Each structure stands twice: as C-alpha cells, then as structure tokens.
Amino acid sequence: MSLTYLAIAFSIVVSASPAPPASTPNPNDGRSSDGRSRVEAYLAAHDVAAAADLQGLARAPEKALMAIASDVRVAGLVRSRAVAALRLVASHEVQSFLTKLVQTKAKATDATDRLIVRRAAVVLGWMAGAGTAEQLALLFDNDDAEVRLDAAIGIGLTRSETAAKLLRRQLAVESTPRVRDQIERQMRALGQAPPEPEKTPSPKKIEPMRGGW
C-alpha cells in the first residue's frame, strides 16, 4: 500500500513541475522575423509576386522583403525578386530603403548587386518620389550597360520635370546603342523629341582641272 501512495505522490510532483520554456526566436536573426521565411520561400518559387499572396504570408510584407533584399546569405535572384516586389507595398519607408540602396550601389561591380540595383531603379521610378530622377541619374556612372538602361527606364517613369533634361544629358555621352535607344524611347514618352543626329557634311565636289593653251 505504501508503494502505491509513493507512486501517486511522484506523479503529482511530476505533473506540477513547470514545462521547459519554449525556444524563443533570436531577435538578431533576420530569418526569424514574422513571415520572413514564408515570403522567402514564396519568392524562390515565383518570378513575379502578387500583392494578395504577400499580405497572406506576412503581417508586414514590406519589412520581410527589405530584410530579404539586404541579406547577403540569400540567393541573388531571390533578393532581386524581393526588391521588385516592393512596388506592391510602396511606402515612405520603402522609398527611403530603395533610395539608399541606389546611392550605395550606384557603381556596383558585383553581378548580384547590379541586378538588385536595376530592380530598385525601376521600382523607384514607378513610385516617382521627389528627387527620384536625380537619384537614379547616379546609375549612369555604372560601367554596366544594363544598369544604365534600367536607370533610363526609371527616370522616364518618374515623369518629373527634370527627367527629360537628365536623359538628354546622358544621351550626349552614351555610346551603347541599346541604351541610347532606350533613352530616346523614354524621351519620346515624355513628349520630348530626341535631338536629330548630326549629319556629316558631304565632301565638296572638286571640279577637275582643265588643261589648255
């Protein structure tokens, strides 16, 4: 009988003992943010994000997207998709993030950084904030033609008063044909006809000398 009482007492003590605390996410680990991992997995599987999907994956999708875009541990393609998806959650915070990204990576030489800054240029142009065209013009100093091309698209998208001036200035020094074509296309979209190419003057016709006595 005493053994039975001991067994009952032991079971009561065990049930009353507090359960070990559940592991809490490390606040310094970007991957533990609310919805971050779900958004990252979604971007890995989708070329183009949908606003409704992002809202369903994270309470604050813009924060998850900015965290992914900034994380060098993430695949470059996923990071670039995160930047592109920021157009769906436009805000002053997002605009500030993209502007800083363009400023810091304007002359990037790394292929991933160039891809990311190209996406940022188009999204910023679409958002068309004050001073955006001037910020995007910084990308014209990049050695990569594709970066300059997307900078032209972004500047054209701003529809700002200075856009045509900035495009015209770059056209005067741009040597890559496809970038020149894009600049001219954006200028026409802004209602500004690109300057006519200078015509090479025809050589003067020299009359043959006629001999005579």
Sequence and secondary structure as in RCSB ss.txt:
>XXXX:A:sequence
MSLTYLAIAFSIVVSASPAPPASTPNPNDGRSSDGRSRVEAYLAAHDVAAAADLQGLARAPEKALMAIASDVRVA
GLVRSRAVAALRLVASHEVQSFLTKLVQTKAKATDATDRLIVRRAAVVLGWMAGAGTAEQLALLFDNDDAEVRLD
AAIGIGLTRSETAAKLLRRQLAVESTPRVRDQIERQMRALGQAPPEPEKTPSPKKIEPMRGGW
>XXXX:A:secstr
 HHHHHHHHHHHHHHHS         TT GGGSTTHHHHHHHHHH SS  HHHHHHH SSHHHHHHHHHH TTS 
HHHHHHHHHHGGGG  HHHHHHHHHHHHHTTT  SHHHHHHHHHHHHHHHHHT TTHHHHHGGGGG S HHHHHH
HHHHHHHHT TTHHHHHHHHHTT   HHHHHHHHHHHHHTT                      
